[in-house]
Amino acid sequence: MEFGIFILKLILIDFFSFNLYSFKDSISIMKILVIQQKMIGDVLISSIICNNLKKAYPNAQIDYLVNSFTIPVIINNPNINTIIEFTDEYKKSKLSFFKFIFKIRKERYDIVIDAYGKLESCLITYFSNASQRIGYREKDKFFAYNKKVAHPNKKETYQGLAIERRLNLFSFLMKKNKIDSYPHIFLTPQEITESISFFEKQNINIVNTKTLMISAFGSEENKTYPIPYLIELINVIATNYSDSVILLNYLPSQKNQIKDIVSQCSPEAKNRINLDLIGNDLRSLIKILYHCNILIGNDGGAVNIAKALNKPTFTLFSPWIDKDSWSIFEDNILHKAVHLKDFLPEIFKKFSRKQLKKESENLYQKLKPELFQKEMILFINSHIKNNHV
């Protein structure tokens, strides 16, 4: 009720100040705002909107509104003029959010593209007063969009729904320009050189040593492959790739959990694992992953980063996550993913998505390593020479 009154006040203020920022100098450059809040993978995927529109409108100002913690994946992107930071303060304080909305309005954007489609982004889009306000038809709130596009539920290509949905948001603006649907991360030569030193300090020669990164945890507990199974996979990888280095991707706060996992690994796996080569922040992780040969493990931000760096990925999806939506560019050559539904499809006829999430822990126990272990090794073999074959 309180938030509803807040929104009503915004609408009334907007009504009485409708023409306040509507005048735009005819010689001004085009201004485009892309909105994508929340997670790392989402922000990286939606950056394709900025990349492509800059190609179609090279003189336009293209700004990207994202949550603070996701900024490292879009740093140095030449297709983004300004990164606009959406902070936690805007979620906690209605007054701060109010000020932020009208700060956006003062920018007088010509086009606003809402790739997020939640209440906050709809409000930002609506009050922007942009002449073109683009968003998903199924997610429109308060008539925020005057150009509504489809938000399909069934994928049509190997690109996956996450990409296909975003293509709907901007493809009609591209004129005759060819669309690049692949996200990209832009590292500077200095960052690449700097990251080599991370490996050298650990006596790892990146030219002669194969480095496999394993994403040990999902973004949530119910997106994390059962730890005993993960340990089994680590042991198998260590046995098959005895001249490789295994890196584990985890947050600093998860270090004790990682140490416990490693303590249960085989002696051979312990010898292969390097726990000291870890980034202190997201940008450092990107620099390290740039020099890895492959990424294996839980679906999440690290997988999307690896894909943007053109690294092979073998991804494990939680039973309650829709693989068609989030397994982008799954061609079974450079990128492969496994899901319980691939092996036991009949189970999924019994549950709704809400029930799947509730039962995810029990269902994940059914995705035993033996179901896809050989498949995983064959995939790794295709990208890393196996000394035992």
C-alpha positions as CSV (number, residue, x, y, z in Angstrom):
1,M,0.0,0.0,0.0
2,E,2.8,2.4,1.0
3,F,4.7,1.7,-2.2
4,G,1.5,2.1,-4.3
5,I,1.0,5.6,-2.8
6,F,4.7,6.4,-3.6
7,I,4.1,5.4,-7.3
8,L,0.9,7.5,-7.4
9,K,2.9,10.5,-6.2
10,L,5.5,9.9,-8.9
11,I,2.7,9.8,-11.6
12,L,1.2,13.0,-10.3
13,I,4.5,14.7,-10.3
14,D,5.2,13.4,-13.8
15,F,1.8,14.7,-15.0
16,F,2.4,18.2,-13.8
17,S,5.9,18.3,-15.1
18,F,5.3,16.5,-18.4
19,N,6.9,19.2,-20.6
20,L,9.7,20.1,-18.2
21,Y,12.3,18.1,-20.0
22,S,10.5,17.3,-23.3
23,F,12.3,19.9,-25.4
24,K,15.3,18.6,-27.2
25,D,17.7,20.5,-29.4
26,S,17.3,19.2,-32.9
27,I,21.1,19.1,-33.4
28,S,21.7,17.0,-30.2
29,I,23.2,13.6,-30.6
30,M,21.0,10.5,-30.1
31,K,21.0,9.2,-26.6
32,I,20.2,5.6,-25.8
33,L,19.8,4.0,-22.3
34,V,19.9,0.3,-21.8
35,I,18.7,-1.1,-18.4
36,Q,19.8,-4.4,-17.0
37,Q,19.9,-4.8,-13.3
38,K,20.8,-7.7,-11.1
39,M,23.2,-10.6,-12.0
40,I,26.5,-10.8,-13.7
41,G,25.4,-13.1,-16.5
42,D,22.4,-11.0,-17.3
43,V,24.5,-7.8,-17.5
44,L,27.0,-9.5,-19.8
45,I,24.4,-10.9,-22.1
46,S,22.5,-7.6,-22.3
47,S,25.7,-5.8,-23.3
48,I,25.1,-7.2,-26.8
49,I,22.4,-4.5,-27.1
50,C,25.0,-1.8,-26.5
51,N,27.6,-3.4,-28.8
52,N,25.2,-3.7,-31.7
53,L,23.5,-0.3,-31.4
54,K,26.9,1.4,-31.3
55,K,27.6,-0.3,-34.7
56,A,24.3,1.0,-36.1
57,Y,24.5,4.4,-34.5
58,P,28.3,5.1,-34.1
59,N,27.7,8.8,-33.1
60,A,25.0,8.0,-30.5
61,Q,25.6,8.2,-26.7
62,I,24.9,4.7,-25.4
63,D,24.6,4.4,-21.6
64,Y,24.2,1.2,-19.6
65,L,22.4,1.1,-16.2
66,V,23.5,-1.9,-14.1
67,N,23.9,-2.9,-10.5
68,S,27.2,-1.9,-8.8
69,F,28.7,-5.4,-8.4
70,T,28.3,-6.3,-12.1
71,I,30.4,-3.4,-13.4
72,P,33.7,-5.3,-13.8
73,V,32.3,-7.4,-16.7
74,I,31.6,-4.2,-18.8
75,I,34.7,-2.1,-17.9
76,N,36.6,-0.9,-21.0
77,N,33.7,-1.8,-23.4
78,P,34.1,0.8,-26.2
79,N,30.5,0.6,-27.1
80,I,29.3,2.0,-23.8
81,N,29.7,5.7,-23.2
82,T,28.6,5.9,-19.6
83,I,28.0,3.1,-17.0
84,I,25.2,4.2,-14.7
85,E,25.4,2.6,-11.3
86,F,22.3,1.3,-9.6
87,T,23.2,1.1,-6.0
88,D,21.6,-0.7,-3.0
89,E,20.6,2.8,-1.7
90,Y,18.0,3.1,-4.4
91,K,16.4,-0.1,-3.3
92,K,16.4,0.8,0.4
93,S,15.3,4.5,0.2
94,K,12.2,5.6,-1.8
95,L,13.5,9.2,-1.7
96,S,16.9,8.1,-3.2
97,F,15.0,6.1,-5.9
98,F,12.8,9.1,-6.6
99,K,15.9,11.4,-7.1
100,F,17.5,8.8,-9.3
101,I,14.5,8.5,-11.5
102,F,14.3,12.2,-12.2
103,K,18.1,12.3,-12.7
104,I,17.6,9.8,-15.5
105,R,14.7,12.0,-16.8
106,K,16.9,15.0,-17.0
107,E,19.2,13.2,-19.4
108,R,16.4,13.3,-22.0
109,Y,17.1,10.0,-23.7
110,D,15.7,9.3,-27.1
111,I,15.5,5.6,-26.6
112,V,15.3,3.5,-23.4
113,I,15.5,-0.3,-23.6
114,D,14.5,-2.2,-20.5
115,A,16.1,-5.6,-20.7
116,Y,15.3,-6.3,-17.0
117,G,11.5,-5.9,-17.0
118,K,10.9,-5.6,-13.2
119,L,9.0,-2.9,-11.3
120,E,12.1,-0.7,-10.7
121,S,13.2,-0.7,-14.3
122,C,9.6,-0.2,-15.6
123,L,9.4,2.9,-13.4
124,I,12.7,4.2,-14.7
125,T,11.7,3.6,-18.3
126,Y,8.2,5.2,-17.9
127,F,9.5,8.4,-16.2
128,S,12.4,8.7,-18.6
129,N,10.0,10.4,-21.0
130,A,11.9,8.9,-23.9
131,S,10.2,9.0,-27.3
132,Q,10.9,5.2,-27.7
133,R,10.5,3.1,-24.5
134,I,11.2,-0.5,-25.4
135,G,10.5,-3.6,-23.3
136,Y,8.9,-7.0,-23.1
137,R,5.1,-7.1,-23.7
138,E,4.7,-9.7,-21.0
139,K,6.6,-7.7,-18.4
140,D,5.1,-4.2,-19.0
141,K,3.9,-2.4,-15.9
142,F,2.2,1.0,-15.7
143,F,2.2,1.2,-19.5
144,A,6.0,1.8,-19.3
145,Y,6.7,0.8,-22.9
146,N,5.3,2.3,-26.1
147,K,7.2,-0.3,-28.1
148,K,6.5,-3.8,-26.8
149,V,8.3,-7.0,-28.0
150,A,7.8,-10.7,-27.5
151,H,9.4,-12.5,-24.5
152,P,9.3,-16.1,-25.9
153,N,9.3,-19.2,-23.8
154,K,10.6,-21.6,-26.4
155,K,14.0,-21.3,-28.0
156,E,14.4,-21.4,-31.7
157,T,18.2,-21.6,-32.1
158,Y,21.3,-22.8,-30.3
159,Q,21.8,-19.3,-29.0
160,G,19.3,-19.9,-26.3
161,L,16.3,-17.9,-25.0
162,A,18.4,-15.4,-23.0
163,I,20.0,-14.2,-26.3
164,E,16.9,-14.5,-28.5
165,R,14.8,-12.4,-26.1
166,R,17.4,-9.6,-26.1
167,L,17.6,-9.7,-29.9
168,N,13.9,-8.9,-29.9
169,L,14.6,-5.7,-28.0
170,F,16.9,-4.1,-30.6
171,S,17.0,-6.0,-33.9
172,F,14.4,-3.7,-35.5
173,L,16.7,-0.8,-34.8
174,M,19.7,-2.2,-36.6
175,K,18.9,-1.0,-40.2
176,K,21.0,-3.2,-42.5
177,N,23.8,-3.8,-40.0
178,K,24.8,-7.4,-39.2
179,I,24.0,-8.4,-35.7
180,D,26.7,-9.9,-33.4
181,S,24.8,-11.9,-30.8
182,Y,27.9,-12.9,-28.8
183,P,28.8,-11.0,-25.6
184,H,32.3,-9.8,-25.3
185,I,34.7,-8.8,-22.4
186,F,37.3,-6.2,-23.2
187,L,40.7,-6.7,-21.4
188,T,43.4,-4.1,-22.0
189,P,46.9,-5.3,-23.1
190,Q,48.1,-4.1,-19.7
191,E,45.5,-6.3,-17.9
192,I,46.5,-9.4,-19.9
193,T,50.2,-8.8,-19.2
194,E,49.4,-8.3,-15.5
195,S,47.5,-11.5,-15.3
196,I,50.4,-13.5,-16.7
197,S,52.3,-12.5,-13.6
198,F,49.6,-14.1,-11.4
199,F,50.5,-17.5,-13.0
200,E,54.3,-16.9,-13.0
201,K,54.2,-16.2,-9.2
202,Q,52.7,-19.7,-8.9
203,N,55.4,-21.2,-11.2
204,I,52.8,-22.0,-13.8
205,N,53.8,-21.6,-17.4
206,I,50.7,-20.7,-19.3
207,V,52.1,-21.8,-22.6
208,N,53.1,-25.3,-21.6
209,T,50.5,-26.0,-18.9
210,K,46.9,-26.8,-19.4
211,T,44.7,-25.0,-16.8
212,L,41.2,-26.1,-16.0
213,M,39.0,-23.9,-13.9
214,I,36.2,-25.6,-12.0
215,S,33.2,-23.4,-10.8
216,A,32.6,-25.0,-7.5
217,F,29.4,-23.2,-6.4
218,G,26.3,-21.8,-8.1
219,S,25.0,-18.4,-7.3
220,E,22.7,-20.0,-4.7
221,E,22.8,-23.2,-2.7
222,N,20.0,-24.7,-4.7
223,K,22.0,-24.0,-7.9
224,T,25.1,-25.9,-6.6
225,Y,25.9,-29.4,-7.7
226,P,26.0,-31.8,-4.7
227,I,29.5,-31.5,-3.2
228,P,30.2,-35.3,-2.9
229,Y,29.5,-35.5,-6.7
230,L,31.7,-32.5,-7.4
231,I,34.5,-34.1,-5.5
232,E,34.1,-37.2,-7.6
233,L,34.3,-35.2,-10.8
234,I,37.4,-33.3,-9.6
235,N,39.1,-36.7,-8.9
236,V,38.2,-38.0,-12.3
237,I,39.6,-34.8,-14.0
238,A,42.8,-35.0,-12.0
239,T,43.3,-38.7,-12.9
240,N,42.8,-38.0,-16.6
241,Y,44.8,-34.9,-16.8
242,S,47.8,-35.5,-14.6
243,D,49.9,-32.7,-16.2
244,S,47.3,-30.0,-15.7
245,V,46.6,-27.4,-13.1
246,I,43.1,-27.3,-11.6
247,L,41.8,-23.9,-10.3
248,L,38.7,-23.6,-8.2
249,N,36.4,-20.6,-8.7
250,Y,34.9,-19.4,-5.4
251,L,34.3,-16.3,-3.3
252,P,36.8,-15.4,-0.6
253,S,34.0,-16.0,1.9
254,Q,33.8,-19.6,0.7
255,K,37.4,-20.4,1.4
256,N,36.7,-22.7,4.3
257,Q,34.2,-24.6,2.3
258,I,36.7,-25.0,-0.5
259,K,39.4,-26.2,1.9
260,D,36.9,-28.8,3.2
261,I,36.2,-30.0,-0.4
262,V,39.9,-30.2,-1.2
263,S,40.6,-32.2,2.0
264,Q,38.2,-34.9,0.7
265,C,39.8,-35.1,-2.8
266,S,42.2,-37.8,-3.9
267,P,45.9,-37.3,-3.3
268,E,46.3,-36.9,-7.1
269,A,43.7,-34.2,-7.2
270,K,45.2,-32.4,-4.2
271,N,48.5,-32.2,-6.2
272,R,46.8,-30.8,-9.2
273,I,44.7,-28.1,-7.4
274,N,46.2,-24.7,-6.9
275,L,44.2,-22.7,-4.2
276,D,46.5,-19.8,-4.2
277,L,45.7,-18.6,-7.7
278,I,42.4,-16.8,-7.2
279,G,41.3,-13.3,-8.0
280,N,40.5,-11.0,-5.1
281,D,37.7,-9.4,-7.1
282,L,35.6,-10.1,-10.2
283,R,38.0,-8.3,-12.6
284,S,40.9,-10.5,-11.3
285,L,38.8,-13.6,-11.9
286,I,38.3,-12.4,-15.5
287,K,42.0,-11.9,-16.0
288,I,42.8,-15.4,-14.7
289,L,40.1,-17.1,-16.7
290,Y,41.4,-15.4,-19.8
291,H,44.5,-17.7,-19.6
292,C,42.6,-20.9,-18.7
293,N,41.9,-23.6,-21.3
294,I,38.4,-24.6,-20.2
295,L,35.8,-24.0,-17.5
296,I,33.7,-26.8,-16.0
297,G,31.1,-26.6,-13.3
298,N,28.0,-24.9,-11.9
299,D,26.0,-22.5,-14.0
300,G,26.5,-18.9,-13.1
301,G,28.5,-15.7,-13.8
302,A,31.8,-17.5,-14.4
303,V,30.3,-19.6,-17.2
304,N,29.0,-16.5,-19.0
305,I,32.4,-14.8,-18.5
306,A,34.1,-17.8,-20.0
307,K,31.8,-17.7,-23.0
308,A,32.5,-14.0,-23.5
309,L,36.2,-14.8,-23.4
310,N,35.6,-17.6,-26.0
311,K,36.6,-20.4,-23.6
312,P,35.1,-23.9,-23.9
313,T,32.5,-24.6,-21.1
314,F,31.0,-27.7,-19.7
315,T,28.1,-26.5,-17.5
316,L,26.0,-28.3,-14.8
317,F,22.4,-26.9,-14.4
318,S,20.3,-27.3,-11.3
319,P,17.0,-29.2,-11.9
320,W,14.9,-26.2,-11.3
321,I,16.7,-23.9,-13.8
322,D,15.4,-23.9,-17.4
323,K,18.4,-24.9,-19.5
324,D,16.8,-23.7,-22.7
325,S,16.7,-20.2,-21.2
326,W,20.2,-19.9,-19.8
327,S,22.4,-22.3,-21.7
328,I,23.5,-19.9,-24.4
329,F,25.4,-21.0,-27.5
330,E,25.2,-24.7,-26.6
331,D,26.5,-26.2,-29.8
332,N,28.1,-29.3,-28.1
333,I,31.4,-28.3,-29.6
334,L,32.6,-25.2,-27.8
335,H,29.9,-25.2,-25.2
336,K,28.0,-28.1,-23.7
337,A,25.6,-28.3,-20.7
338,V,23.9,-31.1,-18.8
339,H,20.6,-31.1,-16.9
340,L,18.7,-33.9,-15.2
341,K,16.0,-33.5,-17.8
342,D,18.5,-34.7,-20.4
343,F,18.6,-38.1,-18.7
344,L,15.3,-38.4,-16.8
345,P,12.8,-36.3,-18.7
346,E,9.8,-38.2,-17.3
347,I,10.4,-36.7,-13.8
348,F,9.7,-33.2,-15.1
349,K,6.2,-34.0,-16.2
350,K,5.2,-34.3,-12.5
351,F,6.5,-30.9,-11.2
352,S,5.8,-27.3,-11.7
353,R,8.7,-24.9,-11.7
354,K,7.9,-23.8,-8.1
355,Q,7.8,-27.5,-7.1
356,L,11.1,-28.1,-8.9
357,K,12.8,-25.3,-6.9
358,K,11.4,-26.8,-3.7
359,E,12.6,-30.3,-4.6
360,S,15.9,-29.1,-6.2
361,E,18.2,-30.6,-3.5
362,N,16.6,-34.1,-3.8
363,L,16.4,-34.0,-7.6
364,Y,20.0,-32.9,-7.9
365,Q,21.0,-36.1,-6.1
366,K,19.7,-38.0,-9.2
367,L,22.2,-36.3,-11.5
368,K,24.9,-38.7,-10.6
369,P,28.4,-38.2,-12.2
370,E,28.2,-41.6,-14.0
371,L,25.3,-40.2,-16.1
372,F,27.6,-37.7,-17.9
373,Q,31.2,-38.5,-16.8
374,K,32.3,-40.0,-20.1
375,E,30.6,-37.2,-22.0
376,M,32.5,-34.7,-19.9
377,I,35.9,-36.4,-20.5
378,L,35.2,-36.6,-24.2
379,F,34.4,-32.9,-24.3
380,I,37.5,-32.0,-22.4
381,N,39.6,-34.2,-24.6
382,S,38.4,-32.3,-27.7
383,H,39.9,-29.1,-26.2
384,I,42.8,-30.4,-24.1
385,K,45.2,-33.1,-25.2
386,N,44.8,-36.1,-22.9
387,N,48.1,-37.8,-22.1
388,H,46.3,-41.0,-21.3
389,V,44.5,-41.5,-24.6
